[in-house]
Amino acid sequence: MFWENVKLALGAMKSNKMRTILSLLGIVIGVASVVAILTLGASVNASIKGSISAGGLELVTIYPTGTSKYASTFNEAFAETLKGEVSAIQEVMPVNSHNALIRNGQNSTNGNISGVQSSFAQVLGYEVEQGSFFSMEDNISKHQVVALGSELAKELFPEGDAVGKYVSIFRNQAKSYLVVAVMESKDASLNLSYNYGAYIPYNTYTSRFMSVSSVGSYIAKIKSDQDPIAASKAITSYLDDLIGSDNYSLFSPATLSEMADQITGTFSTFLAAIAAISLLVGGIGIMNIMLVSVTERTREIGVRKAIGASPSIIMGQFITEAVVLTFVGGVIGITLGTLISYLVTSAMGWGMSISVSSYLLSAGFSMAIGLFFGWYPARKASRLDPIDALNYE
Amino acid sequence: MAISVISLRDVRRYYIVGDFIVRALDGVSVDIGKGDFTAIMGPSGSGKSTMMNLIGCLDTPTSGKVFIDGEDTAGLEEDDLAFLRSRKIGFVFQQFNLLGRISALENVMTPLLYAGVGPRERRLRAKDALERVGLKDRMMHRPNELSGGQKQRVAIARAIVNNPSILLADEPTGALDTKTGEQIMELFSDLNKEGRTVVLVTHNVEIGMACQQQIRIRDGKVEA
């Protein structure tokens, strides 16, 4: 009986093509916009998360912002303390940075001078292109050596071959630093940028470049088997207890990524809900056309009843017709919505994330609309008096 | 007396139209036996359509009893009436009333679908029925590709396909020319000779007299 009804429904749709198309338009537009919005939402989200996590979700940066009160807390040794307190941390590195003029002969430029430990490059996965990153010995002995970021190296040494040469770094007075390494290019993430940096040993920085006792920032690397969001929370709660939340700020790509998830999720759900209103309007269109169809086919209904169709059989026939109608509309809408998403994402260069749940949701929802808005016309059909229906002109 | 397939006992069917009560049937008692070929005759407005609706289980009486093949229709709900029609009644209409979007074969298969017969058997029995009415080579045609006589044959095949107790025809030749009408009457006569009970409703005396027996209705009552 079900397949006969589907066949009848398709026959009815085919016999009135223009009307079918027009009455489906509402559902098609509704489903297409729901699918497009959910797909675009997922795509935007993936794109945002991609750029957030580009630098590695496992890197958390902590910036002391407090006034002098806690300046003494944030010293070099605090890195070890923090690592000891939060078990999810693999490594904490203190970093101090300041901009300064760097010169090689006629070429000079502003660079970001960072005092870092010898493990810096290895911990961050920051690869050396030429030479080798300075050693722990360089740090302990406060050697005046520097590793140049790729862009900085290009500006100072347009002909290349920087390793083994000397550059001058200006801070009150010029000091000569031996270039020990040129680093490979590395994309900046939201909290770390690399290519315009010049990296010198931490102890050289504090004693020879700039006299500071406190630390500018700490880069904490979370163990690879730990959840970075939970680890960020653990760091936050430790620091809150220790010095209060006003005296530092913490930047965790994982936490941000989670936030982006929530924001885009809420936003696209909200938009999809608005789009769903057009599905409702489409449903009313379906109801309208089904009522017309029932009236037009009054005589057919009478005949079917005369040859043995019960009211529930007639009801089933017309409900099926409405559901088939909205199902077809749903499929067309999904196709259209996917097409729109494809066009928009490729125009914006986002990379499309297909949301399977949006397909199931809108196909299911449109069929539910068929069921809901088809019910009344179908019931009307099923309740027709067979004698009146047979005599209907 | 032979076994009654149709038995009406003091049947009244009243309609309320505005402030009036229309007594469409006013105390009718009739018996039609198994294998009879009966015409119900009368001018328009006589109540013969009402009687046909009652016999066809499309309607139930205001009072009195209608027995169809021994089953009392009084007080039956729509679902039960539909079930009764599906098993006991084969309708043939003046305007054929075929379903337009499907083939002759599918038209004939439809009553079997409603009776719950499986698809393979539906096809087989529908083909047999169409063969019986002489339309073996027109099975896949749609109604609009058939002549009036052919349409009525499809309708008759549809009426007999479920082996009903009663073949009930309402002015079956009314929309046909005389010659085609005669052929259709011949078909009814043949079907009757095979043992089917045929009830024909008509105002046409000539057609009525071609049946074995006649029941004449006037003003809601059976004429003596």
HADDOCK unambig.tbl for C-alpha pairs under 7 A between the chains (distance, minus, plus):
assign (segid A and resid 300 and name CA) (segid B and resid 99 and name CA) 6.59 0.50 0.50
assign (segid A and resid 303 and name CA) (segid B and resid 97 and name CA) 6.50 0.50 0.50
assign (segid A and resid 305 and name CA) (segid B and resid 82 and name CA) 6.76 0.50 0.50
assign (segid A and resid 306 and name CA) (segid B and resid 85 and name CA) 6.89 0.50 0.50
assign (segid A and resid 307 and name CA) (segid B and resid 85 and name CA) 6.63 0.50 0.50
assign (segid A and resid 307 and name CA) (segid B and resid 86 and name CA) 5.98 0.50 0.50
assign (segid A and resid 307 and name CA) (segid B and resid 90 and name CA) 6.95 0.50 0.50
assign (segid A and resid 307 and name CA) (segid B and resid 91 and name CA) 6.79 0.50 0.50
assign (segid A and resid 307 and name CA) (segid B and resid 111 and name CA) 5.52 0.50 0.50
assign (segid A and resid 308 and name CA) (segid B and resid 82 and name CA) 4.99 0.50 0.50
assign (segid A and resid 308 and name CA) (segid B and resid 83 and name CA) 6.22 0.50 0.50
assign (segid A and resid 308 and name CA) (segid B and resid 85 and name CA) 5.31 0.50 0.50
assign (segid A and resid 308 and name CA) (segid B and resid 86 and name CA) 3.95 0.50 0.50
assign (segid A and resid 308 and name CA) (segid B and resid 111 and name CA) 6.10 0.50 0.50
assign (segid A and resid 308 and name CA) (segid B and resid 114 and name CA) 5.86 0.50 0.50
assign (segid A and resid 309 and name CA) (segid B and resid 82 and name CA) 6.00 0.50 0.50
assign (segid A and resid 309 and name CA) (segid B and resid 114 and name CA) 5.53 0.50 0.50
assign (segid A and resid 310 and name CA) (segid B and resid 79 and name CA) 5.25 0.50 0.50
assign (segid A and resid 310 and name CA) (segid B and resid 82 and name CA) 5.05 0.50 0.50
assign (segid A and resid 311 and name CA) (segid B and resid 79 and name CA) 6.48 0.50 0.50
assign (segid A and resid 386 and name CA) (segid B and resid 58 and name CA) 6.44 0.50 0.50
assign (segid A and resid 387 and name CA) (segid B and resid 58 and name CA) 6.55 0.50 0.50
